[in-house]
Amino acid sequence: MPNSETEKLLNMIGQILAEDEQYPLDGTLLHAHVRRNSVGPSIFKDLGNYILYRRPDLDRLGDALLDLWEAQEGEERWEEIQYFVKDGRFEVIFVYPDELDPDEMSLERRDKVVKQYFGDRPVAYPDWDDEDDFVY
C-alpha cells in the first residue's frame, strides 16, 4: 500500500492530530472506519490514569481519511485504520474487510481497539452540548 501519496496523506493526518495543543500528541490513537464517501473517526488521548476521547474535525480529518482510502492501489481496500502516535513516531495498521467480524457493531469494534492500545483504563467522553443535539 505505501506510495508517495499515501505517505503524504499519513503525514497530513499526523499534522491534523498535532493541532490539538490542549493535550500531548504522544499517546494519541486515531481509529476510523472508512468506506467510499463514509468515514467514522474517533480520537483517543492517553492521559495516564484514563483515556480521553476528543471530537475529530470531520471536515479536515474526514477528507484526509477519505483521500487516503481513495489513494489505495489494487482492488482490495482496507476498511479500518488504526493510527497511533508514540515517542514522536506514528504506527499505522490497515484492517481489511476479511479481518473484521461482520456481526460486530462499529462501537464494539472501536472499544475493542481502544482496549488493545490502552488496556482497561476508563475512557472519558465529553458531555453532550447544544451543538451535539440531534435534530428530528
C-alpha positions, 0 to 999 in steps of 0.5 A, a space after each residue: 500500500 505505501 506510495 508517495 501519496 499515501 505517505 503524504 496523506 499519513 503525514 497530513 493526518 499526523 499534522 491534523 492530530 498535532 493541532 490539538 495543543 490542549 493535550 500531548 500528541 504522544 499517546 494519541 490513537 486515531 481509529 476510523 472506519 472508512 468506506 467510499 464517501 463514509 468515514 467514522 473517526 474517533 480520537 483517543 488521548 492517553 492521559 495516564 490514569 484514563 483515556 480521553 476521547 476528543 471530537 475529530 474535525 470531520 471536515 479536515 480529518 474526514 477528507 484526509 481519511 477519505 483521500 487516503 482510502 481513495 489513494 489505495 492501489 489494487 482492488 482490495 481496500 482496507 476498511 479500518 485504520 488504526 493510527 497511533 502516535 508514540 515517542 514522536 513516531 506514528 504506527 499505522 495498521 490497515 484492517 481489511 474487510 476479511 479481518 473484521 467480524 461482520 456481526 460486530 457493531 462499529 462501537 464494539 469494534 472501536 472499544 475493542 481497539 481502544 482496549 488493545 492500545 490502552 488496556 482497561 483504563 476508563 475512557 472519558 467522553 465529553 458531555 453532550 452540548 447544544 451543538 451535539 443535539 440531534 435534530 428530528 
